[in-house]
Amino acid sequence: MTSELLDRALVEEATKKSGLIWVKGHGVPARALWHVWHEGAACVVGDGLGEQPLPGLADGAVAEVTVRSKDKGGRLVSWAAKVVELTPGSEEWAAAVADLKGKRLNAPDGEAMPERWARECRVLRLEPTGTTAPLPSGSLAEAPLPTPATTREPIPAGLPRLLMKRRKRR
């Protein structure tokens, strides 16, 4: 019983203090999500235009949440979560959105954000199931996700001479 209480306290405190959580849904790699801790669960909003994607997170599904240390960035705890999609306009949804709204940075629509979230986005609660995973003994590094972005190409050989060339005095 004491171990369960300590695990629950660790999950809650670590998740509250962390700005990002890594969430792994069914069949998709883990993704960093901003969140807010609200009434015993991590709440996230996404899947709308300009919001974070929430792939693999469906109502009633199970997800794995990994919380990192805010100061060092290392893994603190990994915990299993039940995904619950909140119904737009419900009391639970309104309470969660009120907290999420305060944490959303650089919103394009300011005060109209909750209405847009109700129309276009999903608000999910990630409720801890009480199960925590042991810390890994080795590296869990994975290959980066595929992306259409490319790296910069080398600069042309003559460009530094053109940029550093002194202007002739008149």
C-alpha positions, 0 to 999 in steps of 0.5 A: 500500500505504501509503495502505491501511494509513493508511486502516485505521489511521484507521478503527480508531482513530477507531472505537475512540475514538468513542462512536457510529457512524452506520450506513446499511443498505440502503434506510434512512437512517443511524442512530446506534448505540453499539458496541464495537471488537472484533478488527478490527470494530465490534460492535453489539447490537440489535433486541431489547426495550429495545435499539437498532434495526438496520434494513437490516442483514442478514447478508452485506449491505454498510453504510456506517459514518460515524465522528465526532470524540469531542471536536468531533462532526465527521465523521472518516471514512466506511468500507464494512463487511460485516455479519456476524451472530454465532451466539448461543453461539459463541466469537466471539459470547461474546467480542463480548458480553463486550466489549459488556456492559461498554459497555451503560449502564443495562441493565434486567437486569444480569448476565442481559443476555447470556442475553436478548441470545442469546434476543431480539437480534442481535449484528452485526460490521461488518467494514471492507472497506478502502474509505473514502469521501472527505470531502464538500465540502458539507452532508449534512444530511437531514430528520429521520426521521418520528416520532409525537412532537410539539412542546410547544404554547404555554402558556395565556395566563393561566398565568404570572399564576397561577404568579407570583401572590403569596400573600395574607398573612394 
